[in-house]
Amino acid sequence: MTQGKILIVEDEEDVLELVRYNLQKNGYATECAMTGREAMRKARSVGPDLVLLDLMLPELDGLEVCRLLKAQAETAAIPVIMLTAKGTEADIVAGLEIGADDYITKPFSPRVLLARVKAVLRRNEAPVENDKSVIRIHDIEIDPGKHRVHVRGKQIDLTSTEFNLLRFLAARPGWVFTRYQIVDAIHGSDYPVTDRSIDVQVVGLRKKLGAAGKYIETVRGVGYRFEEA
């Protein structure tokens, strides 16, 4: 029984073979494409559980492939991890804002690749928005059912937006999210939220959390993430 089916989109044969070998060795079924157009055809016909997508591709570049995947109903739910040799902020931001779930900068180790793949698949299988489980990370406890947050045993009073922001980030430690992705996730339940007002919310949330506010990390040029435990 396989761990899942992954479509690898990469035009460098040595990188493609390395990725395919490591995925298959760890129980994943794989399909491969070497151009953007082939990637779109296979995404529709194969129905992968995840797409590993290089940005530098012939015919259609990776960003355009990602945009098309997310724009079409039959492929919109397929998670995408970008593989980029560029590693520039502009590429990363563009990909995340289009809808990519994560990115890996080349060169990368097989262990990092596998960890990211597992994390994305796990996240896709169990959306945290519908999960009322208590989140315990570092010295913070978040109880979605009771809508309460405790830091070192002390209850912290948060607005609904602050609570949703903290829960969203803390449930996915290590994941980097753009401001637009955060806006979509928390969708201003107190008052209208814009991408830049997220910065204001983060400042206020950090202040209320005190020393624990340091766990909300700013990723320059991209957005925010919650520090891994």
N, C-alpha and C positions, 0 to 999 in steps of 0.2 A: 504493500500500500504506500503510495507516494505522499509526500508532505504537501504537495500542491504542484500546479503546472505554471511554469514561468517562461515568458517570452523574452528572449535576450535579443536586443536590437543593437548591433555593434558592427561596424564595417572593418575593423582591424581583426584579422583572423586569429592572431596570437592571443589577443585579449578575449575574443569570443570563445576560443577553445579553453582558456584558463577559467573563465567564468562558468562555462558549461560543465567542465570537469568537476569543479568544486561543488556545484549545485547537485549534479547527479550523484556524486560521492556521498552527499548528505541526504539523499532520498527524494530529491525533487525531479519531476519530469520537466524536460526543457523543449522548447521550440526556438528556432533562431531565424533572424532576419538581418540582412546586411544593408538594406536601403529603407528610406522612410516609407515609400509606397508599399514595399513588401511587408513592412511592419503593420501598416493599416489593414492590409488584406488578411494577415495571419491573426491579428487581434480580433477581427470579426469572425473568422472561420474556426479558430481554435478555442476562443473563449478562455484565455489564461486567467489565473488567479492573481497575477502580478506581472508588470512589464518593467524590465531593466532597460532603460532607454539612454543610449549615447546621444549627446547633443550634436556632434559633428557627423552628419550623415549625408550621403548623396541623395538626389531627387527631392526629398523633403527633409529639412533639418529637424532635430529632436524637439525643439520648442514648438514647431508647427505640428508635428505628430502628436505631441502632448495636447495641444490645443484642440485638434480634431478629435482625439480620443475622448476628451472631456465634454466636447460639444455634441456628441452623438449618443443617443439614449442607450444603444446596445453595448457601448463600451465605456460609458461615463463612470460606472462604478468600479472599474478595474484600477487598482492602485498602481502608481507609477513611481519608480525610483530613478532619478536622473544620474547618469554617469558622465562626468564632465572633466575634461583635461584642462579647461580654462580656469575654473575655480574663481572666477571674478564675481564680485557682488552682483553686478548687473545680470549675469546669466542665472545665478541662483535665485535672485528675487523674481526674475521673469518666469522661471519655471515654477516656483512655488505659487506665484499669483495666478498662473494659468490653471493650477490644480494638482501639480506634482506633490507626492506625499513626503518625499525625502530626496536627498542628493548625496552622492559619494564622489569625492574628488580623486581623480587619478594622479599618481598610482595609489592603489588601495590594497590592503591585505585581504586574503580570503576570509579570515576570521571576522573582519569588520563587515565585509559584504554579507556574510551569512547572518551575522547579528542584526543587520539592518533589514534583511529580507524577512527574518523571523518576526521582528518587531512590527513591520508593516502588515504582514499577514495576520498576526494576532490582533492588531488594532482593527483591521478591517472586518474580522469575524465577530468582534464583540464591541460595538459602538458604546463608548463610555456614557453618552448622553442618556441612554436607557438603563444604565447600571446605577442602582442605589447603594452599592457597596461602599462601606466606609474606606476612605483613602488615608493611609498612614505612611508618611514619608518624612525623613529627618525628624524634627520635633513638632511636626504639624499633623493634626487629625482633622479630616474633612468629612462631615456626615451629610450626604446629599438628602437623605430621608428627612432629617430634622433641620436641615439647612443651617448647620452650626459648624463653626471652625474653632478649634482649640490649639493654642501654641504653648507647649510645655504645661498643659493642663489648664491654662487660662483661656476662657472664652473670649473670642475677638468678634466685635460687632462689625459686620460688613454689609454694604448695600447689596442688592441682588446682583447687580452687574459685577461688583468686585468679587462676590462669591463665585459666580459663574466663570469669571476670568481665572481665578485661582484654581478652581476645580479642573477647568479645561487644561491648564498647563501642568498641574501637579499629576494628573492622571496619565500624562505622557512624558515622563521625565526624559530629558535629553533631546526631545524633538524640538526643532526650530520651526516657528510659525511666523508668517508675515502678519502685519497688522490687519490686512484684509481678511485673512483666514480666521483671525481671532474675532473680528467683527461678525463674520458669518456664524461663528460658533456660539457666541454669547448673545447676539442680536438684541441689544439694548432693552432689557426688560424694565429698567427704571425709567429710562429716557433715551431718546435717539442717540445712537453711537456712531461716530465717524471714525475713520482710520486713525486720524491724529488724536482724537480724544482718548484712544487707547493708551497713549503715552501718559496722559493725565491720570487715567485710571491706575496705571502701573505705579506711578509715583505715590498716589494716595494709598494703594494697597500695600506697597512696601513700608510706608510709614506706619500703618496700622499693625503690620506684622512684626515691627521692631527688628530685632536682630535676625529673625527668620526671613525678612524681606530680601536678604542677600541671595536666597535660593532662586529668585526670579532674575534671570540673567539677560542682559541686553546683548543681542548679536548684531554688531555694527552693520548697518546697511541692509539688514534682513528683517529683524523683528525681535522676538523674545523666546526664551525656553526656560524650563524649570530644571534646576540642577539635579543630576542623577544621584540616587542614594549610594 
